[in-house]
């Protein structure tokens, strides 16, 4: 009988690498306020701009802080993905 792979959900504790996509332009100077996440821009085929943040966050509290800052900057979050735990 074949085993079905089980995906382990992100943990509430410990570090993880995240990728967060937001609508709009986010200048690199915000990196320090956003837990030193790397910020890049991408121009969509429709001409819209997305900013993509990638970086290792210490825990879910740090993730919540980044998302809160993005909210305060009025940048709609398009997605948040956990790429790797640990």
C-alpha positions as CSV (number, residue, x, y, z in Angstrom):
1,X,0.0,0.0,0.0
2,X,1.4,3.4,-1.0
3,X,2.0,6.0,1.7
4,X,0.3,9.4,1.1
5,X,2.7,12.2,1.9
6,X,1.6,14.4,4.8
7,X,2.5,18.1,4.7
8,X,3.4,19.5,8.1
9,X,1.8,22.8,8.7
10,X,3.9,25.8,9.8
11,X,4.6,25.8,13.5
12,X,3.6,28.6,15.8
13,X,7.1,28.4,17.4
14,X,10.5,28.8,16.0
15,X,11.9,30.5,12.8
16,X,10.7,30.1,9.3
17,X,11.3,31.6,5.9
18,X,8.3,33.5,4.5
19,X,7.4,35.1,1.2
20,X,4.8,37.9,1.4
21,X,3.3,39.6,-1.7
22,X,1.7,43.0,-1.4
23,X,-0.1,45.3,-3.9
24,X,1.9,48.4,-4.6
25,X,5.5,49.8,-4.3
26,X,7.4,49.3,-1.0
27,X,10.8,51.0,-0.9
28,X,13.8,49.1,0.3
29,X,14.3,51.5,3.2
30,X,11.4,49.7,5.0
31,X,13.4,46.5,5.2
32,X,14.7,47.3,8.7
33,X,11.2,48.0,10.0
34,X,10.1,44.7,8.4
35,X,12.5,42.4,10.2
36,X,15.2,42.9,7.5
37,X,13.2,41.1,4.9
38,X,14.5,41.4,1.3
39,X,12.1,43.6,-0.8
40,X,11.9,43.3,-4.6
41,X,9.4,44.7,-7.0
42,X,7.6,43.0,-9.8
43,X,5.6,44.6,-12.6
44,X,2.6,42.5,-13.6
45,X,1.6,42.1,-17.2
46,X,-1.4,44.4,-16.5
47,X,1.1,47.1,-15.4
48,X,0.3,46.8,-11.7
49,X,3.2,46.8,-9.2
50,X,3.7,44.1,-6.5
51,X,6.3,44.2,-3.8
52,X,7.7,40.8,-2.7
53,X,9.2,40.3,0.7
54,X,11.3,37.2,1.5
55,X,13.1,36.5,4.7
56,X,13.6,34.5,7.9
57,X,11.3,35.5,10.7
58,X,12.0,34.4,14.3
59,X,8.4,33.2,15.0
60,X,4.7,33.9,14.4
61,X,5.0,37.1,16.5
62,X,7.5,38.5,14.1
63,X,5.2,37.5,11.2
64,X,2.3,39.3,12.9
65,X,4.5,42.4,13.3
66,X,5.4,42.5,9.6
67,X,1.8,42.0,8.6
68,X,0.7,44.8,11.0
69,X,3.3,47.2,9.5
70,X,2.1,46.4,6.0
71,X,-1.5,47.1,7.2
72,X,-0.4,50.4,8.7
73,X,1.2,51.3,5.4
74,X,-2.1,50.6,3.6
75,X,-0.5,47.9,1.4
76,X,-3.0,45.1,0.6
77,X,-1.5,41.7,1.3
78,X,-2.0,39.4,-1.7
79,X,-0.4,36.3,-0.1
80,X,1.8,35.0,2.7
81,X,3.6,31.7,2.3
82,X,5.8,29.7,4.7
83,X,8.6,28.5,2.4
84,X,10.7,26.6,4.9
85,X,10.7,25.9,8.7
86,X,13.7,26.0,10.9
